Amino acid sequence: MSSELPPPRRVDPPSGMAPPTAAPSPSGDGSEIDLYALAAATVKRYYAEFTDEDAVYGEVGRLWCQHDLQHLLNWAALDVAGHTTLDDQVAWLARILESRQFPILRLARSLELGAEVVRGDLGSGGEPMASKLEGSAAMIRERVTFLEEDGAEAQRPA
């Protein structure tokens, strides 16, 4: 498993359903968290660490990073609330990204950076969500691949 990017190529911007902008707070107090702001802060850290991304994906890469992180953060919040399983969602996304030659170790790192942002912005109330994000990052690092052996397209979890 590598964290090296493939050669530069044209990537279309995100389309279809927009990512969620708010999710239930992991503190359980009935409030909502701003997924857009949390994702934007994570994207900033990610691009500071992976300075080669712009050369490969251009501005569209940043749009995808924001898009995917809003979903990932939402799934983490929903996992804390008992409505989904983050690991299942992350495994599905990892299969998609790996099939497109995106280095999934970078997906793991984005989850770790997201956990840092959640802790920094939400304080101790964000700890359950941050722990879910770190657990999914560890899952990625432990697996060799997420691709199906028979080459079948991965089905998105419910």
Wavefront OBJ file of the C-alpha trace (Angstrom):
o trace
v 0.000 0.000 0.000
v 1.456 3.329 -1.068
v 0.701 6.942 -0.387
v 2.084 8.021 -3.767
v -0.272 9.707 -6.216
v -0.803 8.543 -9.792
v 0.277 10.760 -12.714
v -1.778 13.929 -13.292
v -5.138 13.371 -14.960
v -8.380 15.194 -15.571
v -10.985 14.652 -12.879
v -14.563 15.891 -13.096
v -15.913 17.927 -10.188
v -18.380 16.379 -7.740
v -21.899 16.071 -9.117
v -25.139 14.521 -8.023
v -26.329 14.764 -4.451
v -24.623 17.525 -2.489
v -22.842 16.487 0.705
v -24.603 17.167 3.999
v -23.792 20.461 5.699
v -24.943 19.634 9.238
v -25.122 16.558 11.472
v -26.220 15.766 15.002
v -23.651 16.845 17.556
v -21.738 13.916 19.071
v -22.330 15.521 22.479
v -25.934 14.310 22.303
v -27.329 17.685 23.362
v -29.645 17.943 20.345
v -27.567 20.589 18.582
v -26.011 20.261 15.139
v -22.423 20.573 13.994
v -21.293 22.472 10.897
v -19.890 19.799 8.583
v -18.840 22.338 5.971
v -16.627 24.235 8.438
v -15.140 21.056 9.947
v -14.394 19.671 6.482
v -12.881 22.972 5.295
v -10.516 23.029 8.282
v -9.555 19.412 7.568
v -8.981 20.140 3.864
v -6.661 22.991 4.833
v -4.565 20.660 7.016
v -4.623 17.904 4.395
v -3.353 20.172 1.610
v -0.666 21.608 3.903
v 0.584 18.057 4.397
v 0.095 16.722 0.855
v 1.435 19.563 -1.253
v 1.547 17.406 -4.405
v -2.249 17.058 -4.656
v -2.807 20.279 -6.609
v -0.351 19.215 -9.321
v -2.245 15.958 -9.844
v -5.891 16.966 -9.401
v -5.951 20.773 -9.550
v -8.763 22.755 -7.911
v -11.184 19.886 -8.579
v -9.199 17.790 -6.112
v -9.946 20.299 -3.382
v -13.651 20.177 -4.252
v -13.611 16.379 -3.982
v -11.681 16.523 -0.722
v -14.260 18.900 0.792
v -17.132 16.797 -0.587
v -15.789 13.501 0.709
v -14.837 14.915 4.092
v -18.319 16.331 4.633
v -19.682 12.829 4.021
v -17.031 11.182 6.220
v -17.664 13.576 9.095
v -21.415 13.086 8.706
v -21.023 9.300 8.808
v -18.879 9.612 11.930
v -21.538 11.746 13.655
v -24.280 9.350 12.542
v -22.243 6.388 13.812
v -22.012 8.012 17.246
v -25.802 8.491 17.127
v -26.275 4.812 16.188
v -27.631 5.434 12.671
v -24.821 3.972 10.522
v -21.439 2.281 10.823
v -18.537 4.508 9.804
v -16.229 1.569 9.026
v -18.713 0.213 6.464
v -19.040 3.595 4.775
v -15.266 4.129 4.781
v -14.642 0.662 3.329
v -17.083 1.462 0.509
v -15.360 4.797 -0.217
v -11.909 3.198 0.022
v -12.916 0.637 -2.635
v -14.051 3.422 -4.953
v -10.933 5.517 -4.410
v -8.565 2.565 -4.672
v -10.194 1.484 -7.944
v -9.343 4.979 -9.246
v -5.693 4.626 -8.108
v -6.083 7.086 -5.245
v -3.683 6.091 -2.432
v -5.933 4.989 0.413
v -3.267 5.780 3.002
v -4.126 9.396 2.247
v -7.759 8.626 3.016
v -6.587 7.248 6.368
v -4.608 10.408 7.025
v -7.576 12.606 6.134
v -9.621 10.749 8.767
v -6.891 11.353 11.360
v -6.753 15.032 10.452
v -10.550 15.167 10.705
v -10.316 13.695 14.204
v -7.831 16.430 15.162
v -10.164 19.122 13.830
v -13.191 17.623 15.593
v -11.304 17.555 18.909
v -10.065 21.104 18.420
v -13.422 22.558 17.402
v -15.847 20.499 19.493
v -13.710 19.861 22.570
v -14.485 16.886 24.771
v -17.993 16.630 23.278
v -16.379 15.647 19.983
v -14.328 12.802 21.457
v -16.753 9.996 20.452
v -16.739 11.236 16.852
v -12.957 11.716 16.791
v -12.493 8.172 18.110
v -14.694 6.782 15.317
v -12.629 8.649 12.714
v -9.358 7.340 14.153
v -10.748 3.813 14.294
v -11.613 3.928 10.602
v -8.154 5.307 9.792
v -6.629 2.362 11.653
v -8.876 -0.048 9.711
v -7.554 1.351 6.423
v -3.944 1.004 7.570
v -4.521 -2.615 8.676
v -6.000 -3.812 5.386
v -3.969 -4.511 2.268
v -6.742 -3.674 -0.186
v -10.416 -2.834 -0.338
v -10.926 -4.034 -3.893
v -13.206 -6.999 -4.484
v -11.344 -10.099 -5.657
v -13.727 -10.739 -8.545
v -13.501 -7.121 -9.721
v -17.211 -6.514 -9.050
v -18.280 -2.968 -8.296
v -18.712 -2.392 -4.589
v -22.246 -1.890 -3.339
v -22.774 1.118 -1.113
v -23.762 0.194 2.453
v -27.168 1.244 3.730
l 1 2 3 4 5 6 7 8 9 10 11 12 13 14 15 16 17 18 19 20 21 22 23 24 25 26 27 28 29 30 31 32 33 34 35 36 37 38 39 40 41 42 43 44 45 46 47 48 49 50 51 52 53 54 55 56 57 58 59 60 61 62 63 64 65 66 67 68 69 70 71 72 73 74 75 76 77 78 79 80 81 82 83 84 85 86 87 88 89 90 91 92 93 94 95 96 97 98 99 100 101 102 103 104 105 106 107 108 109 110 111 112 113 114 115 116 117 118 119 120 121 122 123 124 125 126 127 128 129 130 131 132 133 134 135 136 137 138 139 140 141 142 143 144 145 146 147 148 149 150 151 152 153 154 155 156 157 158
